[in-house]
Amino acid sequence: MTADYAFWTAIAVMTGASLLLGPRIRAGRIAMQWGFDGNPTWYAPKRLGLWGLVILALAVRLLIWTAMTYTPDKVHSAEVGLLLFSLIIAASHIFVLLRAARAQ
């Protein structure tokens, strides 16, 4: 699939962001979600905040591959879905890490 190029690029960018910004985040927890008032609603441990979305992205890609392999007649527009998923999850991950690094 052509969208795999975008997916693996997103994984590389997310991994690079975690490696680059991880040492800059001094707190033991990272804000993962914010309310409408702009305040964090929940925090994750630093390790989960750095690597959780990378693992989630790989798990979703495995799920898409499994569905395409074993039930191809039920999979529609997997390429578009994977492309959008890759862009959204990479942008979300970078946003969270940049905000955590700036919060120091």
DRENTORKOL-3810 file (N, C-alpha, C; in nm, 4 decimals):
REM DRENTORKOL-3810
@n.u->0.0832; n.v->-0.1184; n.w->0.0000; ca.u->0.0000; ca.v->0.0000; ca.w->0.0000; c.u->0.0877; c.v->0.1249; c.w->0.0000
@n.u->0.0466; n.v->0.2230; n.w->-0.0728; ca.u->0.1202; ca.v->0.3481; ca.w->-0.0795; c.u->0.1128; c.v->0.4238; c.w->0.0527
@n.u->0.0025; n.v->0.4085; n.w->0.1251; ca.u->-0.0127; ca.v->0.4777; ca.w->0.2537; c.u->0.0876; c.v->0.4281; c.w->0.3568
@n.u->0.1473; n.v->0.3117; n.w->0.3316; ca.u->0.2496; ca.v->0.2616; ca.w->0.4236; c.u->0.3693; c.v->0.3565; c.w->0.4304
@n.u->0.4002; n.v->0.4244; n.w->0.3217; ca.u->0.5094; ca.v->0.5217; ca.w->0.3248; c.u->0.4794; c.v->0.6316; c.w->0.4264
@n.u->0.3567; n.v->0.6808; n.w->0.4241; ca.u->0.3169; ca.v->0.7834; ca.w->0.5210; c.u->0.3159; c.v->0.7263; c.w->0.6620
@n.u->0.2704; n.v->0.6012; n.w->0.6755; ca.u->0.2652; ca.v->0.5401; ca.w->0.8083; c.u->0.4045; c.v->0.5258; c.w->0.8683
@n.u->0.4965; n.v->0.4689; n.w->0.7924; ca.u->0.6313; ca.v->0.4474; ca.w->0.8465; c.u->0.7058; c.v->0.5787; c.w->0.8668
@n.u->0.6755; n.v->0.6788; n.w->0.7853; ca.u->0.7313; ca.v->0.8119; ca.w->0.8086; c.u->0.6772; c.v->0.8690; c.w->0.9391
@n.u->0.5475; n.v->0.8507; n.w->0.9630; ca.u->0.4875; ca.v->0.8978; ca.w->1.0880; c.u->0.5486; c.v->0.8269; c.w->1.2082
@n.u->0.5722; n.v->0.6968; n.w->1.1970; ca.u->0.6352; ca.v->0.6221; ca.w->1.3063; c.u->0.7762; c.v->0.6761; c.w->1.3318
@n.u->0.8503; n.v->0.7030; n.w->1.2253; ca.u->0.9860; ca.v->0.7569; ca.w->1.2405; c.u->0.9831; c.v->0.8952; c.w->1.3053
@n.u->0.8899; n.v->0.9793; n.w->1.2641; ca.u->0.8782; ca.v->1.1134; ca.w->1.3216; c.u->0.8389; c.v->1.1047; c.w->1.4688
@n.u->0.7445; n.v->1.0169; n.w->1.5010; ca.u->0.7016; ca.v->1.0011; ca.w->1.6399; c.u->0.8154; c.v->0.9483; c.w->1.7273
@n.u->0.8906; n.v->0.8526; n.w->1.6752; ca.u->1.0044; ca.v->0.7981; ca.w->1.7495; c.u->1.1107; c.v->0.9058; c.w->1.7697
@n.u->1.1397; n.v->0.9805; n.w->1.6645; ca.u->1.2369; ca.v->1.0890; ca.w->1.6757; c.u->1.1931; c.v->1.1952; c.w->1.7753
@n.u->1.0644; n.v->1.2291; n.w->1.7731; ca.u->1.0134; ca.v->1.3286; ca.w->1.8680; c.u->1.0247; c.v->1.2783; c.w->2.0114
@n.u->0.9961; n.v->1.1507; n.w->2.0322; ca.u->1.0073; ca.v->1.0942; ca.w->2.1671; c.u->1.1521; c.v->1.0949; c.w->2.2144
@n.u->1.2437; n.v->1.0591; n.w->2.1251; ca.u->1.3851; ca.v->1.0569; ca.w->2.1626; c.u->1.4406; c.v->1.1978; c.w->2.1840
@n.u->1.3964; n.v->1.2926; n.w->2.1028; ca.u->1.4459; ca.v->1.4297; ca.w->2.1128; c.u->1.3850; c.v->1.5042; c.w->2.2312
@n.u->1.2543; n.v->1.4926; n.w->2.2476; ca.u->1.1861; ca.v->1.5711; ca.w->2.3504; c.u->1.1796; c.v->1.5007; c.w->2.4852
@n.u->1.2009; n.v->1.3707; n.w->2.4880; ca.u->1.1956; ca.v->1.2969; ca.w->2.6139; c.u->1.2861; c.v->1.3538; c.w->2.7218
@n.u->1.4137; n.v->1.3787; n.w->2.6920; ca.u->1.5023; ca.v->1.4353; ca.w->2.7947; c.u->1.4643; c.v->1.5775; c.w->2.8367
@n.u->1.3932; n.v->1.6491; n.w->2.7531; ca.u->1.3538; ca.v->1.7867; ca.w->2.7858; c.u->1.2327; c.v->1.7918; c.w->2.8782
@n.u->1.1613; n.v->1.6808; n.w->2.8894; ca.u->1.0443; ca.v->1.6741; ca.w->2.9773; c.u->1.0928; c.v->1.6266; c.w->3.1137
@n.u->1.0931; n.v->1.7179; n.w->3.2090; ca.u->1.1481; ca.v->1.6849; ca.w->3.3408; c.u->1.0444; c.v->1.6223; c.w->3.4334
@n.u->0.9183; n.v->1.6507; n.w->3.4109; ca.u->0.8128; ca.v->1.5984; ca.w->3.4980; c.u->0.7990; c.v->1.4472; c.w->3.4797
@n.u->0.7509; n.v->1.3822; n.w->3.5810; ca.u->0.7312; ca.v->1.2376; ca.w->3.5748; c.u->0.6022; c.v->1.1984; c.w->3.5061
@n.u->0.5154; n.v->1.2974; n.w->3.4807; ca.u->0.3874; ca.v->1.2705; ca.w->3.4151; c.u->0.3675; c.v->1.3712; c.w->3.3020
@n.u->0.2938; n.v->1.3283; n.w->3.2001; ca.u->0.2681; ca.v->1.4120; ca.w->3.0827; c.u->0.1173; c.v->1.4299; c.w->3.0687
@n.u->0.0727; n.v->1.5545; n.w->3.0520; ca.u->-0.0694; ca.v->1.5815; ca.w->3.0276; c.u->-0.1068; c.v->1.5245; c.w->2.8913
@n.u->-0.2115; n.v->1.4435; n.w->2.8878; ca.u->-0.2490; ca.v->1.3759; ca.w->2.7639; c.u->-0.3781; c.v->1.4289; c.w->2.7025
@n.u->-0.4582; n.v->1.4978; n.w->2.7827; ca.u->-0.5861; ca.v->1.5465; ca.w->2.7325; c.u->-0.6201; c.v->1.6753; c.w->2.8064
@n.u->-0.6833; n.v->1.7695; n.w->2.7353; ca.u->-0.7170; ca.v->1.8977; ca.w->2.7941; c.u->-0.8663; c.v->1.9216; c.w->2.7820
@n.u->-0.9213; n.v->1.9911; n.w->2.8809; ca.u->-1.0620; ca.v->2.0270; ca.w->2.8789; c.u->-1.0848; c.v->2.1527; c.w->2.7969
@n.u->-1.2096; n.v->2.1948; n.w->2.7905; ca.u->-1.2436; ca.v->2.3146; ca.w->2.7139; c.u->-1.1841; c.v->2.4409; c.w->2.7760
@n.u->-1.1520; n.v->2.4336; n.w->2.9050; ca.u->-1.0927; ca.v->2.5488; ca.w->2.9720; c.u->-0.9413; c.v->2.5571; c.w->2.9528
@n.u->-0.8826; n.v->2.4592; n.w->2.8833; ca.u->-0.7397; ca.v->2.4600; ca.w->2.8560; c.u->-0.6544; c.v->2.3930; c.w->2.9617
@n.u->-0.7174; n.v->2.3416; n.w->3.0662; ca.u->-0.6442; ca.v->2.2723; ca.w->3.1719; c.u->-0.6423; c.v->2.1223; c.w->3.1454
@n.u->-0.5327; n.v->2.0554; n.w->3.1816; ca.u->-0.5250; ca.v->1.9100; ca.w->3.1605; c.u->-0.6325; c.v->1.8363; c.w->3.2400
@n.u->-0.6909; n.v->1.7346; n.w->3.1778; ca.u->-0.7916; ca.v->1.6537; ca.w->3.2469; c.u->-0.7331; c.v->1.5236; c.w->3.2991
@n.u->-0.6274; n.v->1.4743; n.w->3.2364; ca.u->-0.5589; ca.v->1.3566; ca.w->3.2918; c.u->-0.4151; c.v->1.3521; c.w->3.2442
@n.u->-0.3354; n.v->1.2843; n.w->3.3239; ca.u->-0.1917; ca.v->1.2716; ca.w->3.2993; c.u->-0.1556; c.v->1.1244; c.w->3.2847
@n.u->-0.0513; n.v->1.0981; n.w->3.2083; ca.u->0.0027; ca.v->0.9626; ca.w->3.1941; c.u->0.1462; c.v->0.9636; c.w->3.2459
@n.u->0.1936; n.v->0.8485; n.w->3.2923; ca.u->0.3356; ca.v->0.8411; ca.w->3.3284; c.u->0.4217; c.v->0.8778; c.w->3.2070
@n.u->0.5389; n.v->0.9325; n.w->3.2332; ca.u->0.6240; ca.v->0.9840; ca.w->3.1254; c.u->0.6516; c.v->0.8787; c.w->3.0190
@n.u->0.6859; n.v->0.7588; n.w->3.0588; ca.u->0.7180; ca.v->0.6533; ca.w->2.9623; c.u->0.5976; c.v->0.6215; c.w->2.8727
@n.u->0.4787; n.v->0.6147; n.w->2.9316; ca.u->0.3582; ca.v->0.5884; ca.w->2.8528; c.u->0.3278; c.v->0.7058; c.w->2.7601
@n.u->0.3479; n.v->0.8272; n.w->2.8095; ca.u->0.3253; ca.v->0.9453; ca.w->2.7263; c.u->0.4197; c.v->0.9533; c.w->2.6079
@n.u->0.5432; n.v->0.9075; n.w->2.6279; ca.u->0.6418; ca.v->0.9117; ca.w->2.5196; c.u->0.6200; c.v->0.8014; c.w->2.4166
@n.u->0.5832; n.v->0.6829; n.w->2.4608; ca.u->0.5815; ca.v->0.5675; ca.w->2.3708; c.u->0.4442; c.v->0.5058; c.w->2.3485
@n.u->0.3434; n.v->0.5476; n.w->2.4242; ca.u->0.2108; ca.v->0.4878; ca.w->2.4127; c.u->0.1475; c.v->0.5027; c.w->2.2755
@n.u->0.1564; n.v->0.6216; n.w->2.2163; ca.u->0.0949; ca.v->0.6420; ca.w->2.0852; c.u->0.1706; c.v->0.5705; c.w->1.9739
@n.u->0.3000; n.v->0.5532; n.w->1.9911; ca.u->0.3770; ca.v->0.4767; ca.w->1.8919; c.u->0.3296; c.v->0.3318; c.w->1.8932
@n.u->0.3141; n.v->0.2759; n.w->2.0124; ca.u->0.2665; ca.v->0.1376; ca.w->2.0255; c.u->0.1233; c.v->0.1257; c.w->1.9744
@n.u->0.0385; n.v->0.2242; n.w->2.0055; ca.u->-0.0992; ca.v->0.2225; ca.w->1.9558; c.u->-0.1024; c.v->0.2250; c.w->1.8032
@n.u->-0.0189; n.v->0.3078; n.w->1.7421; ca.u->-0.0146; ca.v->0.3162; ca.w->1.5958; c.u->0.0266; c.v->0.1824; c.w->1.5348
@n.u->0.1266; n.v->0.1181; n.w->1.5934; ca.u->0.1696; ca.v->-0.0127; ca.w->1.5423; c.u->0.0605; c.v->-0.1174; c.w->1.5603
@n.u->-0.0117; n.v->-0.1123; n.w->1.6716; ca.u->-0.1205; ca.v->-0.2076; ca.w->1.6954; c.u->-0.2347; c.v->-0.1869; c.w->1.5957
@n.u->-0.2674; n.v->-0.0614; n.w->1.5670; ca.u->-0.3737; ca.v->-0.0334; ca.w->1.4692; c.u->-0.3312; c.v->-0.0790; c.w->1.3304
@n.u->-0.2053; n.v->-0.0579; n.w->1.2951; ca.u->-0.1563; ca.v->-0.1039; ca.w->1.1641; c.u->-0.1626; c.v->-0.2555; c.w->1.1544
@n.u->-0.1288; n.v->-0.3244; n.w->1.2627; ca.u->-0.1400; ca.v->-0.4704; ca.w->1.2650; c.u->-0.2851; c.v->-0.5136; c.w->1.2481
@n.u->-0.3768; n.v->-0.4434; n.w->1.3116; ca.u->-0.5191; ca.v->-0.4741; ca.w->1.2975; c.u->-0.5659; c.v->-0.4534; c.w->1.1534
@n.u->-0.5229; n.v->-0.3447; n.w->1.0907; ca.u->-0.5604; ca.v->-0.3187; ca.w->0.9512; c.u->-0.5025; c.v->-0.4265; c.w->0.8602
@n.u->-0.3779; n.v->-0.4629; n.w->0.8816; ca.u->-0.3159; ca.v->-0.5677; ca.w->0.8005; c.u->-0.3895; c.v->-0.7007; c.w->0.8181
@n.u->-0.4252; n.v->-0.7334; n.w->0.9419; ca.u->-0.4969; ca.v->-0.8584; ca.w->0.9680; c.u->-0.6314; c.v->-0.8591; c.w->0.8969
@n.u->-0.7038; n.v->-0.7489; n.w->0.9045; ca.u->-0.8333; ca.v->-0.7407; ca.w->0.8374; c.u->-0.8180; c.v->-0.7509; c.w->0.6863
@n.u->-0.7165; n.v->-0.6855; n.w->0.6305; ca.u->-0.6956; ca.v->-0.6911; ca.w->0.4858; c.u->-0.6533; c.v->-0.8303; c.w->0.4398
@n.u->-0.5837; n.v->-0.9032; n.w->0.5256; ca.u->-0.5346; ca.v->-1.0353; ca.w->0.4889; c.u->-0.6426; c.v->-1.1416; c.w->0.5002
@n.u->-0.7181; n.v->-1.1396; n.w->0.6100; ca.u->-0.8116; ca.v->-1.2482; ca.w->0.6374; c.u->-0.9556; c.v->-1.2186; c.w->0.5983
@n.u->-0.9933; n.v->-1.0935; n.w->0.5870; ca.u->-1.1285; ca.v->-1.0581; ca.w->0.5433; c.u->-1.1229; c.v->-0.9419; c.w->0.4443
@n.u->-1.0578; n.v->-0.9613; n.w->0.3297; ca.u->-1.0405; ca.v->-0.8500; ca.w->0.2355; c.u->-1.1721; c.v->-0.7975; c.w->0.1782
@n.u->-1.2755; n.v->-0.8809; n.w->0.1730; ca.u->-1.4031; ca.v->-0.8359; ca.w->0.1183; c.u->-1.4753; c.v->-0.7386; c.w->0.2114
@n.u->-1.4353; n.v->-0.7327; n.w->0.3369; ca.u->-1.5000; ca.v->-0.6430; ca.w->0.4334; c.u->-1.4205; c.v->-0.5151; c.w->0.4577
@n.u->-1.3044; n.v->-0.5023; n.w->0.3953; ca.u->-1.2189; ca.v->-0.3847; ca.w->0.4148; c.u->-1.2382; c.v->-0.2899; c.w->0.2972
@n.u->-1.2739; n.v->-0.1667; n.w->0.3285; ca.u->-1.2959; ca.v->-0.0661; ca.w->0.2249; c.u->-1.2151; c.v->0.0590; c.w->0.2576
@n.u->-1.1485; n.v->0.1138; n.w->0.1614; ca.u->-1.0714; ca.v->0.2386; ca.w->0.1739; c.u->-0.9673; c.v->0.2332; c.w->0.2848
@n.u->-0.8998; n.v->0.1206; n.w->0.2956; ca.u->-0.7966; ca.v->0.1073; ca.w->0.3990; c.u->-0.6825; c.v->0.2048; c.w->0.3751
@n.u->-0.6526; n.v->0.2324; n.w->0.2506; ca.u->-0.5412; ca.v->0.3224; ca.w->0.2189; c.u->-0.5685; c.v->0.4646; c.w->0.2686
@n.u->-0.6879; n.v->0.5144; n.w->0.2430; ca.u->-0.7238; ca.v->0.6491; ca.w->0.2882; c.u->-0.7280; c.v->0.6541; c.w->0.4408
@n.u->-0.7854; n.v->0.5510; n.w->0.5007; ca.u->-0.7929; ca.v->0.5458; ca.w->0.6467; c.u->-0.6560; c.v->0.5434; c.w->0.7115
@n.u->-0.5657; n.v->0.4637; n.w->0.6560; ca.u->-0.4306; ca.v->0.4556; ca.w->0.7111; c.u->-0.3561; c.v->0.5874; c.w->0.6940
@n.u->-0.3741; n.v->0.6523; n.w->0.5810; ca.u->-0.3095; ca.v->0.7811; ca.w->0.5574; c.u->-0.3572; c.v->0.8859; c.w->0.6582
@n.u->-0.4887; n.v->0.8970; n.w->0.6747; ca.u->-0.5427; ca.v->0.9941; ca.w->0.7704; c.u->-0.5019; c.v->0.9604; c.w->0.9132
@n.u->-0.5082; n.v->0.8322; n.w->0.9480; ca.u->-0.4675; ca.v->0.7889; ca.w->1.0816; c.u->-0.3222; c.v->0.8261; c.w->1.1082
@n.u->-0.2353; n.v->0.8027; n.w->1.0110; ca.u->-0.0927; ca.v->0.8322; ca.w->1.0270; c.u->-0.0689; c.v->0.9806; c.w->1.0527
@n.u->-0.1340; n.v->1.0644; n.w->0.9752; ca.u->-0.1166; ca.v->1.2087; ca.w->0.9909; c.u->-0.1704; c.v->1.2582; c.w->1.1246
@n.u->-0.2886; n.v->1.2105; n.w->1.1620; ca.u->-0.3527; ca.v->1.2578; ca.w->1.2847; c.u->-0.2763; c.v->1.2129; c.w->1.4084
@n.u->-0.2360; n.v->1.0865; n.w->1.4130; ca.u->-0.1688; ca.v->1.0376; ca.w->1.5337; c.u->-0.0298; c.v->1.0994; c.w->1.5483
@n.u->0.0402; n.v->1.1223; n.w->1.4374; ca.u->0.1721; ca.v->1.1869; ca.w->1.4459; c.u->0.1580; c.v->1.3313; c.w->1.4934
@n.u->0.0613; n.v->1.4032; n.w->1.4395; ca.u->0.0395; ca.v->1.5423; ca.w->1.4816; c.u->-0.0006; c.v->1.5487; c.w->1.6288
@n.u->-0.0860; n.v->1.4571; n.w->1.6718; ca.u->-0.1281; ca.v->1.4539; ca.w->1.8121; c.u->-0.0105; c.v->1.4268; c.w->1.9045
@n.u->0.0723; n.v->1.3322; n.w->1.8657; ca.u->0.1871; ca.v->1.2956; ca.w->1.9480; c.u->0.2842; c.v->1.4131; c.w->1.9620
@n.u->0.3130; n.v->1.4787; n.w->1.8516; ca.u->0.4050; ca.v->1.5927; ca.w->1.8553; c.u->0.3459; c.v->1.7072; c.w->1.9374
@n.u->0.2164; n.v->1.7316; n.w->1.9228; ca.u->0.1498; ca.v->1.8360; ca.w->2.0010; c.u->0.1634; c.v->1.8094; c.w->2.1506
@n.u->0.1355; n.v->1.6865; n.w->2.1929; ca.u->0.1429; ca.v->1.6507; ca.w->2.3348; c.u->0.2853; c.v->1.6672; c.w->2.3872
@n.u->0.3832; n.v->1.6185; n.w->2.3114; ca.u->0.5217; ca.v->1.6263; ca.w->2.3583; c.u->0.5740; c.v->1.7700; c.w->2.3620
@n.u->0.5411; n.v->1.8496; n.w->2.2616; ca.u->0.5849; ca.v->1.9893; ca.w->2.2624; c.u->0.5226; c.v->2.0658; c.w->2.3787
@n.u->0.3975; n.v->2.0390; n.w->2.4042; ca.u->0.3305; ca.v->2.1064; ca.w->2.5155; c.u->0.3899; c.v->2.0637; c.w->2.6494
@n.u->0.4242; n.v->1.9355; n.w->2.6612; ca.u->0.4857; ca.v->1.8866; ca.w->2.7853; c.u->0.6255; c.v->1.9452; c.w->2.8036
@n.u->0.7001; n.v->1.9581; n.w->2.6949; ca.u->0.8350; ca.v->2.0140; ca.w->2.7046; c.u->0.8307; c.v->2.1625; c.w->2.7410
@n.u->0.7307; n.v->2.2335; n.w->2.6919; ca.u->0.7165; ca.v->2.3757; ca.w->2.7216; c.u->0.6651; c.v->2.4012; c.w->2.8627
@n.u->0.5969; n.v->2.3040; n.w->2.9212; ca.u->0.5359; ca.v->2.3221; ca.w->3.0533; c.u->0.6393; c.v->2.3327; c.w->3.1637
@n.u->0.7626; n.v->2.3012; n.w->3.1343; ca.u->0.8674; ca.v->2.3001; ca.w->3.2387; c.u->0.8953; c.v->2.4379; c.w->3.2893
END
